[in-house]
Amino acid sequence: MKALIKKFSEINIQDVPQVGGKNASLGEMFNELSSEGVQVPDGFATTSEAFWLFLKENALEDKLELLMKELDHKEYTNLVEKGKKARDLILDASLPKGFSEEILKAYHDLGKGKDVEVAVRSSATAEDLPQASFAGQHESFLNISGDEAVLEAVKKCFASLYTDRAIKYREDQGFKHRDVALSVGIQKMVRSDCGSSGVGFTIEPESGFPDVIHLSGVWGLGENIVQGTVNPDEFYIFKPTLKLEKNAILQKKLGRKEKTMVYAESNGHSSTVNIETEASKQDQFVLNDEEVLTLGRWALIIEEHYDKPMDIEWAKDGVSKELFITQARPETVHRALREELQYEYKLREKGEILVSGNAIGSKIAVGTARILESPREADKLKKGDILVTETTSPDWDPILKRVSGVITDRGGRTSHAAIVARELGVPAVVGTYHATQNIKDGETITVSCVEGKTGFVYKGSLKYEKEELDFSSVKLPKTEAKLILSDPEKAFQLSFYPNNGVGLLRMEFIITHMVKVHPMALIRFKELKDQEVKKAVEELTTGYANKEEYFIDQLAQGIASMAAAFYPKEVIVRMSDFKTNEYANLIGGTQFEPLEENPMLGFRGASRYYHDLYREGFTLECKAIQKVREDMGLENVKVMIPFCRTLEEGRKVVLLMEDNGLKRGEKGLEIYMMVEIPSNVILLEEFAEIFDGFSIGSNDLTQLTLGIDRDSQLMGALFDENDPAAKKMISMAIEKARKAGKKIGLCGQAPSDFPEFASFLVNEGISSISFNPDALLNGIKNINKAEEKN
């Protein structure tokens, strides 16, 4: 007789036909990865043979098959009725005596004679396979203890093979109902109810970028993540520097975590309750950095063992403080995508924003908003409608295939709504908080997930375009083609474009959108005069030991995300180049910025860095770069100094950077200079002794060569990078840099707009040209043409 029970110690990945994907994976990890430090709670599984025996002894096979034959296979109008009848048949049946005895013997062995708390989970033999993976089709029961409760939970798992969503899933996947068995995994309970839990992907879930591990977590049981009940904490870990044992956490995002799911007193039966999370815990991350790195290392071990991207579940025991992996399955969304073929959606107009939240996917959808409270209202939803609801669960799966977009009040990037939207390839905006109030049922809306990690829902039908980008035929030229970037949220997606790295990373966007506060307002916080400003700074810096650390950490996270996306290619970060009027717009900025008649030619660039008004702020910028390069291990980051007027100024800044831990030449650090002032060109040989390379800022160099304010409406028509004087300046700069043996690039629009300008730069011998992302492919084409002519 074939085994009815198998202990995890007897199970490996070959046992999917017997114990299903979930239990086979747990057994595989328990046996193969424990020696590498990965902790998996012990347990056992019932086999498919046990399920078939149960059906046979209760004469259920023909009855269940008849019910499934009676199903309306076209409109599924009787799905609810047939599903309930199937489940009732199973729940009214009895477990075979010998089978029950084997379950209880294994349960007693697990608890060493005591009634131990266990998690009882379903694992269908057609579930969690790479080609068929909708998570959560069948039921799980947590915190079960005692013989009677365990046996009852096993039977409930059997019945869950016929939940409405599981029936519809098998229909959609083409599985015959009679061919699918159900195995039940019974596993020692991790007390995450008084700890924390979450999920992880060994691939960045939005873009499919392979070198990042994404973790998310909540206080208490993980059901709040899956159901999207709360917005979780998020962590991004970079694999290459994790392997080098660096602090590889690229980003940490604090979620609201308003609810904590815990166990209710229930006499051994599964029962949970969602309680309010106390305010202090909402402001605290569910994992410390060492725990994040531990889970990251485990995720890497699991991915390398299975040799494919994985979707994992983790839990932290609040009693023992230990971490565990409670599940691992193949990640299915991005594995089939061709990296060479990308689609780019662009919104061509803006409108009234109804709500915003986490953007899932990188698409745009226009459709009719349909507000539903539950799947029971499915008849209201027409094909192509955009679903608006509080949150979704696996019960929604049968109707989600009709929608062109999903919007939820609650949920994070790993909620059920987010996972299913990715699998279906539709845009979703989750965790909006107010969608069901702010959006009207039946109104036309536009869902935009192409503006970074924040998704927007606009009123009405907005114009957009969809462009197919086929990178397979793009040949990179000898002249390096680099990107000009500013937004870290787009970095992973843009890394798939053909490129030689980042020629200009503008720090200002990160300071404006992630830091938000003027650095001097953090350094001199006690001197702030405006109480509203003080309050705003206090709120932003919650959880940081000191205000300065907030600036360093936030800026470092933004830069690190960019550097990781293009690693190991060089990423040249320009130190801050706000004008005084722009600095003043930051929180607290007006108190620390002078008023200037012409900020474009005023207190900007290198002159600020050593001046008493900003020197301490520049120190924070340096500390952020140092953190990225040394602590996080991203040594592909180079630094660039903007608007450096004199040789003396250049020397002062380089020495000041050395004082702040950034010594030129140490650990491969290169310091570049922007060439944007005629003095830079005239004295380029002398500047070459101070700096490692150059980048021509053609906009500023053109306006200062021609004496034209490029922002002036009156004079704007005269501004022209193709002007002979401007081109002569560029030509001189390239020639002098080449003589000095230094790299020199150019950042600007002209080489993509004008083929003859690209040809001019190539002929002059420029080292690299950097483009905005939307101009890159055209720029590469122009460079290739120029090189072919040469």
Secondary structure, 3 states (H helix, E strand, C coil): CCCCEEEHHHCCHHHHHHHHHHHHHHHHHHHHCHHHCCCCCCEEEECHHHHHHHHHHCCCHHHHHHHHHCCCCCCCCCHHHHHHHHHHHHHCCCCCHHHHHHHHHHHHHHCCCCCCCEEEEEEECCCCECCECCCCCCCEEEEECCHHHHHHHHHHHHHHHHCHHHHHHHHHHCCCHHHCCEEEEEEECCCHHHCEEEEEECCCCCCCCCCEEEEEEEEECCHHHHCCCCCCEEEEEEHHHHHCCCCCEEEEECCCCCEEEEECCCCCCCCEEEEECCHHHHCCCCCCHHHHHHHHHHHHHHHHHHCCCEEEEEEECCCCCCEEEEEEEECCCCCCCCCCEEEEEEECCCCCEEEEEEEECCCEEEEEEEECCCHHHHHHCCCCCEEEECCCCHHHHHHHCCCCEEEECCCCCCCHHHHHHHHHCCCEEECCCCHHHHCCCCCEEEEECCCCCEEEEEECCCCEEEEEEECCCCCCCCCEEEEEECCHHHHHHHCCCCCCCEEEEEHHHHHHHHHCECHHHHHCHHHCCCHHHHHHHHHHCCCCCCHHHHHHHHHHHHHHHHHHHHCCCCEEEECCCCCHHHHCCCECHHHCCCCCCCHHHCCCCHHHHCCCCCHHHHHHHHHHHHHHHHHCCCCCEEEEECCCCCHHHHHHHHHHHHHCCCCCCHHHCCEEEEECCHHHHHCHHHHCCCCCEEEEEHHHHHHHHHCCCCCCCCCHHHCCCCCHHHHHHHHHHHHHHHHCCCEEEEECCHHHHCHHHHHHHHHHCCCEEEECHHHHHHHHHHHHHHHHHC
